[in-house]
Amino acid sequence: MTDPTSIGELEFVVLLVVSSLADDAYGAEIRREVSARTGRDYSTGAIYASLQRLEDKGFLASHESEPLPVRGGRARRYFTLSTAGRSALRRATAAKRRFWEVLSLAPRRGA
Amino acid sequence: MSSRAPRIASEILRGVVGAHPCGSAIVGDLVEEFARRQDTTSGAAARRWYWREVTRTIVAIIPAVRLDARAAARALGVVVVAYTLAIQLSNGASFVLDYRMAVIIAPIMVFGALAGAASTRAVPGARALGALMLLLLAMVVGAAHVASSSPAEIWFRAAKVACFVLGIGGGAACALAVRSRSSEAALKERRG
C-alpha cells in the first residue's frame, strides 16, 4: 500500500519550486520553473495533477487572486507550502541524501 | 497585435477541465501563456503551442478528474442511453434502406451527431467529458464489431463505425460551439 505522506519525483520538484517562488507560485510560473530546472517540458495538466495531489495530502494550501484581464477575466490560483509540506520536503531530501551516502560507500565495480 | 486564444481549443479544454477543482485556473494559465507567447513569438507559433498544450493538458488531467458517485452514474447513464439509441436507430435505418452503403451513411452520421450533442450534457460543468466518454465507447465497441466481422464485410463495417464516430465528433463539436457562443453573448450582456 502507498504511504499517503510519501511524494513522487515530480511532486518533490513542485514542492521545491513552490517553496522557492514564495508569493509568486501560481500554475504557469510553477510550470515554467519546473521545466527550466528539470530540462523537461511538463504540460500544465501534469503540473496541476501534482499540485492537486499535494494539496489533497495537506502539503500545499491555495488561494485565488482577483480576476485578471490577461487571463480572460480568470483568477490565478496561488499555492503556498504548509507546515506538513515543509516536513515532507525535509524528509524527502534526507532520504535522497541517505541514498547517495549508501551509493558513495558501496565498493565500485572493478575496484 | 494580439488576438484571442483559439476558440475551439479553449472550448474543448473548458469542457474537460470544468470538472477539475482547478479548472478555471488551468484555462487562465494557458490563456496567459498564449498571450505571452504571442508577444515573444509569432501568432501562428503561439496558436500551434496552444493547441498542443491543450491536448497534453487534457491527457494529463483526465485521470485526475474525480466525479462523485451520483455524477458518475448520471454521466454513464446519459452516454450509454445516447449510444444505444443511436445504434438502434441507425440499425433500423440500415434495415429500411436495405443496407446500401451509399444511403445508410446519412442516418448513421445524423444519429451519431445527435448522440454526440446529447453526450455534452452528461457531465454538467465539463461538457466535453461526456463526448469523450461516448467517443471512447463507440471506438471500443466499434473495433470489436469490425474485428468480429467476416473478411467480406470488414470494410463495410469499418466504414459504418468510422461514419458513426465522425458523426459523434461533429455533433459534440457543434453543441460545444453553440454553448460557447451563447455563454459569450450572456457575458457581453452582463458587461454591457
Contacts between the chains, C-beta under 8 A, distances in Angstrom:
chain1	res1	chain2	res2	distance
A	26	B	25	7.5
A	26	B	29	7.4
A	27	B	22	7.4
A	27	B	25	5.7
A	27	B	26	6.8
A	27	B	29	4.2
A	28	B	29	4.2
A	28	B	32	5.6
A	28	B	33	5.3
A	31	B	29	7.4
A	43	B	53	6.4
A	43	B	56	3.6
A	43	B	57	5.2
A	43	B	59	7.7
A	43	B	60	5.1
A	44	B	26	5.9
A	44	B	29	5.5
A	44	B	30	5.9
A	44	B	33	7.8
A	44	B	53	6.2
A	44	B	56	7.7
A	44	B	57	4.8
A	44	B	60	7.9
A	45	B	17	7.9
A	45	B	26	7.1
A	45	B	56	6.3
A	45	B	57	3.4
A	45	B	58	6.7
A	45	B	59	6.9
A	45	B	60	3.1
A	45	B	61	4.0
A	45	B	64	7.9
A	46	B	56	7.7
A	46	B	60	4.3
A	48	B	20	7.2
A	48	B	22	5.2
A	48	B	25	7.6
A	48	B	26	5.5
A	48	B	57	7.9
A	48	B	60	7.9
A	48	B	61	6.4
A	48	B	64	7.4
A	49	B	60	5.7
A	49	B	61	6.2
A	49	B	63	7.3
A	49	B	64	4.3
A	51	B	22	7.1
A	52	B	20	7.4
A	52	B	21	6.5
A	52	B	22	6.4
A	52	B	64	5.8
A	53	B	64	7.8
A	64	B	25	7.4
A	68	B	28	7.5
A	68	B	32	7.6
A	70	B	31	7.7
A	70	B	32	5.5
A	70	B	35	5.6
A	71	B	28	3.7
A	71	B	29	7.5
A	71	B	31	5.3
A	71	B	32	4.7
A	72	B	5	7.7
A	72	B	27	7.5
A	72	B	28	6.7
A	72	B	31	4.7
A	74	B	24	5.2
A	74	B	25	7.0
A	74	B	27	6.2
A	74	B	28	3.2
A	74	B	31	7.1
A	75	B	24	7.0
A	75	B	25	6.9
A	75	B	28	6.8
A	76	B	25	6.6
A	76	B	28	6.6
A	76	B	29	7.8
A	77	B	22	5.8
A	77	B	25	3.8
